[in-house]
């Protein structure tokens, strides 16, 4: 069995941000992202991820 290559730290940049439980703003941003994803508007999904990441940095220092 061939070992898997290491996962580079930059991989985390491509994962969608996770909302913080109990935060209403996080919940709303994640709900908006889900809605535009369901509409196949991937540009808006990207925008929603940017907004959620900004919120996480500002409100949760994450």
C-alpha distances in whole Angstrom, upper triangle without the diagonal:
4,6,9,12,15,18,21,24,26,24,26,29,28,27,31,33,33,37,38,39,43,44,46,45,42,42,44,42,39,41,42,39,38,41,41,37,38,41,38,40,37,39,41,37,37,40,40,37,39,42,39,38,41,43,40,41,44,45,42,41,37
4,6,9,12,15,18,21,23,21,24,26,25,25,29,31,32,36,37,38,42,43,45,44,40,41,43,41,38,40,41,37,37,40,39,36,37,40,37,38,35,37,39,35,34,38,38,35,36,39,37,36,39,41,38,39,42,43,40,39,35
4,6,9,12,15,18,20,18,21,24,23,23,27,28,29,33,34,36,39,40,42,41,37,38,41,38,35,38,39,35,35,38,38,34,36,38,36,37,34,35,37,34,33,36,36,32,34,37,35,33,36,38,35,35,39,40,37,36,32
4,6,9,12,15,17,15,17,20,19,19,23,25,26,29,31,33,36,37,39,38,34,35,37,35,32,35,35,32,32,35,34,31,33,35,32,33,30,32,33,30,29,32,32,29,30,33,31,29,33,34,31,32,36,36,34,33,29
4,6,9,13,14,13,16,18,17,18,22,24,25,29,31,33,36,36,38,37,33,35,37,34,31,34,35,31,31,35,34,30,33,35,32,32,29,30,32,29,27,31,31,27,29,32,30,28,31,33,30,30,34,35,32,31,27
4,6,9,11,10,13,16,16,16,20,22,23,27,28,30,34,34,36,35,31,33,35,32,30,33,33,30,30,34,33,30,32,34,32,32,28,30,31,28,26,29,29,25,26,29,28,25,28,30,27,27,31,32,29,28,24
4,7,8,7,9,12,12,13,16,18,19,23,25,27,31,30,32,31,27,29,31,28,26,29,30,26,27,30,29,26,29,31,28,29,25,26,27,24,22,25,25,22,23,26,24,21,25,26,24,24,28,29,26,24,21
4,5,6,8,10,11,13,16,17,19,23,24,27,31,30,32,30,27,29,31,27,26,29,29,26,27,30,29,26,30,31,28,28,24,25,27,24,21,24,24,21,21,24,23,20,23,25,22,22,26,27,25,23,20
4,5,6,8,10,11,15,15,17,20,22,25,28,27,29,27,24,27,28,25,24,27,27,24,26,29,28,26,29,31,28,27,24,24,25,22,20,22,22,18,19,22,20,17,20,22,19,18,22,24,21,19,16
4,5,5,8,10,13,14,17,20,22,25,28,27,29,26,23,26,27,23,22,26,25,22,24,27,25,23,27,28,25,25,21,21,22,20,17,19,20,16,16,19,18,15,18,20,18,18,21,23,21,19,16
4,5,6,7,11,12,15,18,20,23,27,26,28,26,22,24,25,22,21,24,24,20,22,25,23,21,24,26,23,23,19,20,21,18,16,19,19,15,16,19,18,15,18,21,18,19,22,24,22,20,17
4,5,5,8,9,11,15,17,20,23,22,24,22,19,21,22,19,18,21,21,18,20,23,22,20,23,25,23,22,19,19,20,17,15,17,17,13,14,17,15,12,15,17,15,15,19,20,18,17,13
4,6,8,9,12,15,17,21,24,22,24,21,18,21,21,18,17,20,20,17,19,22,20,19,22,23,21,20,16,16,17,15,12,14,14,11,11,14,13,10,13,16,14,14,18,19,18,16,13
4,6,9,12,15,18,21,24,23,24,22,19,20,21,18,16,19,19,15,17,20,18,16,19,21,18,17,14,14,15,12,10,13,13,10,11,15,14,12,15,17,16,17,20,21,20,19,16
4,6,9,12,15,18,21,20,21,20,16,17,19,16,14,17,17,13,15,18,17,15,18,20,18,17,14,15,16,12,11,14,13,9,12,14,12,11,15,16,14,16,19,20,18,18,14
4,6,10,13,15,18,17,18,16,13,14,15,12,10,13,13,10,11,15,14,12,15,17,16,15,12,13,13,9,9,11,10,6,9,11,9,9,12,13,12,14,17,17,16,17,14
4,7,9,13,15,14,15,13,10,12,13,10,9,13,13,11,12,16,15,14,17,19,18,17,15,16,14,11,11,12,10,6,9,10,7,6,10,10,8,11,14,14,12,13,10
4,7,9,12,11,13,12,8,10,12,10,8,12,13,11,12,16,16,15,18,20,20,19,17,18,17,13,14,15,12,9,12,12,8,9,12,11,9,12,14,14,12,13,10
4,6,9,8,9,9,5,6,9,8,7,10,12,11,12,15,16,16,18,20,21,20,19,19,17,14,15,15,12,10,12,11,7,9,11,9,8,11,13,11,10,13,10
4,6,6,9,9,6,8,11,11,10,13,15,15,16,18,20,20,22,24,24,24,22,23,21,18,19,18,15,14,15,14,10,11,13,10,8,11,13,10,8,11,10
4,6,8,10,8,8,12,12,11,13,16,16,16,19,21,21,22,25,26,25,24,25,23,20,21,21,17,16,18,17,13,15,16,13,12,15,16,13,11,14,13
4,6,9,8,8,11,13,12,14,17,17,18,20,22,22,24,26,27,27,26,27,24,22,23,22,19,18,20,18,15,16,17,14,13,16,16,13,12,15,15
4,6,5,6,9,10,11,12,14,15,17,18,20,21,23,25,26,25,24,25,22,20,21,19,16,16,17,14,12,14,14,11,10,13,13,10,10,13,13
4,5,5,6,9,10,10,12,14,15,16,19,20,21,23,24,23,23,24,20,19,20,19,15,16,17,14,12,15,15,11,12,15,14,11,12,16,16
4,5,5,6,9,10,11,12,14,15,17,18,20,21,23,21,21,21,17,16,17,15,12,13,14,11,9,12,12,8,10,13,12,9,11,14,14
4,5,5,6,8,10,11,12,14,16,16,18,20,21,20,19,19,16,15,15,14,11,11,12,10,7,10,11,8,8,12,12,10,10,13,12
4,6,5,6,9,10,10,12,14,15,16,19,20,19,19,20,17,15,17,16,12,13,15,12,10,13,14,11,12,15,15,13,13,17,16
4,5,5,6,9,10,11,12,14,15,17,19,17,18,18,14,13,15,14,10,12,14,11,9,13,14,11,13,16,16,14,15,18,18
4,5,5,6,9,10,11,12,14,16,17,15,15,15,12,10,12,10,7,8,10,7,6,10,11,9,11,14,14,13,14,17,16
4,5,5,6,9,10,10,12,14,15,14,14,15,12,10,12,11,8,8,11,10,7,11,13,11,12,15,16,15,15,18,16
4,5,5,6,9,10,11,13,14,14,14,16,12,11,14,13,10,11,14,12,11,14,16,14,15,19,19,18,18,21,19
4,5,5,6,9,10,11,13,11,12,13,9,8,11,10,7,10,12,10,10,14,15,14,15,18,19,18,19,22,20
4,5,5,6,9,10,11,10,9,10,7,5,8,8,5,7,10,10,9,12,14,14,15,18,19,18,19,21,19
4,6,5,6,9,10,10,11,13,10,8,11,12,9,10,14,13,12,15,17,17,17,21,22,21,21,23,21
4,5,5,6,9,9,11,12,10,9,12,13,10,13,15,15,14,17,19,18,20,23,23,23,24,26,24
4,5,5,6,5,7,9,6,6,10,10,9,11,14,14,14,17,18,18,20,22,23,23,24,26,24
4,5,5,6,6,9,8,6,9,11,10,11,14,15,14,17,19,19,20,23,24,24,24,26,24
4,5,8,9,12,11,10,13,15,13,15,18,18,17,20,22,22,23,26,27,27,27,29,27
4,5,8,11,10,10,13,14,13,15,18,18,19,21,23,23,25,27,28,28,29,31,29
4,6,9,9,9,11,13,13,15,17,18,19,21,23,23,24,27,28,29,29,30,28
4,6,5,6,9,10,11,13,15,15,17,19,20,21,23,25,26,27,27,28,26
4,5,5,6,9,10,10,12,14,15,16,18,20,21,23,24,25,26,26,24
4,5,5,6,9,10,11,13,14,16,17,19,20,21,23,24,25,26,24
4,5,5,6,9,10,10,12,14,15,16,18,20,21,22,23,24,22
4,5,5,6,9,10,10,12,14,15,16,18,20,21,21,22,20
4,5,5,6,9,10,11,12,14,15,17,18,20,20,21,19
4,5,5,6,9,10,11,12,14,16,17,18,19,20,18
4,5,5,6,9,10,10,12,14,15,16,17,18,17
4,5,5,6,9,10,10,12,14,15,15,16,14
4,5,5,6,9,10,11,12,14,15,15,13
4,5,5,6,9,10,10,12,13,14,13
4,5,5,6,9,10,10,11,12,11
4,5,5,6,9,10,10,10,8
4,5,5,6,8,10,10,9
4,5,5,6,7,9,9
4,6,5,5,6,5
4,6,6,4,5
4,6,6,8
4,6,8
4,5
4
